[in-house]
Amino acid sequence: MNSELAAALEQIPSDDGSDLVQIAREIEANSTQMIQAHAAFIEEFNRLSANRSVKRSKLIAVSDRYDTERRSQRDNLLVLQGQLQAAIPEEYWPEVAEILYEKADIVASGTSLEL
């Protein structure tokens, strides 16, 4: 992985022996999955809503399924962030947090609702 997060973490010693780069890889993978799942949801929702024979209950079920999946992915990202914060010496956290906030902005912009 050649990400900004992984590159920053390669230079930081872990407080508890955690593999910081592995945690970064998991954060990156989960972020990418979240963006891809959002794109798939938008595509499916738009396809279903264009079909007049699809009942409203089907659209609600698709939306509810996506909402549940999105919450689970968000919770996974928060757990990974917690693991990362626990493993990084306190003096390095502001630099890492800044990168994580930038990534969060990317994920947020990639998962904004555009129906």
C-alpha positions as CSV (number, residue, x, y, z in Angstrom):
1,M,0.0,0.0,0.0
2,N,1.3,3.4,-1.0
3,S,-1.2,5.6,0.8
4,E,-0.4,8.7,2.8
5,L,-1.7,7.1,5.9
6,A,0.4,3.9,5.6
7,A,3.5,6.1,4.7
8,A,3.0,8.2,7.8
9,L,2.5,5.1,10.0
10,E,5.6,3.4,8.7
11,Q,7.6,6.1,10.5
12,I,5.8,5.8,13.8
13,P,6.6,3.3,16.5
14,S,3.7,1.4,18.0
15,D,3.0,1.7,21.7
16,D,1.5,-1.8,22.0
17,G,3.3,-3.8,19.2
18,S,0.3,-3.4,16.8
19,D,1.0,-3.5,13.1
20,L,0.0,0.1,12.3
21,V,0.4,-0.4,8.5
22,Q,-2.0,-3.4,8.7
23,I,-4.6,-1.3,10.5
24,A,-4.1,1.4,7.8
25,R,-4.7,-1.2,5.1
26,E,-7.9,-2.2,6.8
27,I,-9.1,1.4,7.1
28,E,-8.3,1.9,3.4
29,A,-10.1,-1.3,2.4
30,N,-13.2,-0.5,4.5
31,S,-13.3,3.0,3.1
32,T,-13.1,1.8,-0.4
33,Q,-15.9,-0.8,0.3
34,M,-18.1,1.9,1.7
35,I,-17.7,4.0,-1.4
36,Q,-18.4,1.0,-3.7
37,A,-21.4,-0.1,-1.7
38,H,-22.8,3.4,-1.9
39,A,-22.4,3.5,-5.7
40,A,-24.1,0.1,-6.0
41,F,-26.9,1.3,-3.8
42,I,-27.5,4.4,-5.9
43,E,-27.4,2.3,-9.1
44,E,-29.9,-0.3,-7.7
45,F,-32.2,2.3,-6.2
46,N,-32.3,4.4,-9.4
47,R,-32.9,1.2,-11.5
48,L,-35.7,0.1,-9.2
49,S,-37.4,3.5,-8.9
50,A,-37.4,3.8,-12.7
51,N,-39.4,0.6,-13.0
52,R,-43.0,1.5,-12.3
53,S,-43.9,-2.0,-11.4
54,V,-41.6,-1.9,-8.3
55,K,-43.5,-1.4,-5.1
56,R,-42.6,1.3,-2.6
57,S,-42.0,-1.4,0.0
58,K,-39.2,-2.8,-2.2
59,L,-37.5,0.6,-2.4
60,I,-37.8,0.9,1.4
61,A,-36.3,-2.6,1.9
62,V,-33.4,-1.7,-0.4
63,S,-32.8,1.6,1.5
64,D,-33.0,-0.1,4.9
65,R,-30.6,-2.8,3.9
66,Y,-28.1,-0.2,2.7
67,D,-28.6,1.9,5.9
68,T,-27.8,-1.2,8.0
69,E,-24.7,-2.0,5.9
70,R,-23.5,1.5,6.0
71,R,-23.8,1.7,9.8
72,S,-21.9,-1.5,10.2
73,Q,-19.1,-0.3,7.9
74,R,-19.0,3.0,9.8
75,D,-18.8,1.2,13.1
76,N,-16.0,-1.0,11.8
77,L,-14.1,2.2,10.7
78,L,-14.6,3.6,14.2
79,V,-13.2,0.4,15.8
80,L,-10.2,0.5,13.6
81,Q,-9.6,4.2,14.4
82,G,-9.8,3.4,18.1
83,Q,-7.2,0.6,17.6
84,L,-5.0,2.9,15.7
85,Q,-5.3,5.7,18.3
86,A,-4.6,3.2,21.2
87,A,-1.4,1.9,19.4
88,I,0.1,5.3,18.4
89,P,2.2,7.3,20.8
90,E,0.2,10.4,21.8
91,E,2.6,12.9,20.2
92,Y,2.0,11.4,16.8
93,W,-1.8,11.3,17.0
94,P,-2.5,14.9,15.6
95,E,-0.6,14.1,12.4
96,V,-2.4,10.8,11.9
97,A,-5.8,12.3,12.9
98,E,-5.4,15.0,10.2
99,I,-4.9,12.3,7.6
100,L,-7.9,10.3,8.9
101,Y,-10.1,13.4,8.7
102,E,-9.0,13.9,5.1
103,K,-9.9,10.3,4.4
104,A,-13.3,10.7,6.1
105,D,-14.0,13.7,3.9
106,I,-13.2,11.6,0.8
107,V,-15.5,8.8,2.0
108,A,-18.2,11.3,2.9
109,S,-18.1,12.9,-0.5
110,G,-18.1,9.5,-2.1
111,T,-21.1,8.4,-0.2
112,S,-23.3,11.5,-0.4
113,L,-26.9,10.7,-1.4
114,E,-27.5,11.6,-5.0
115,L,-30.7,9.9,-6.0
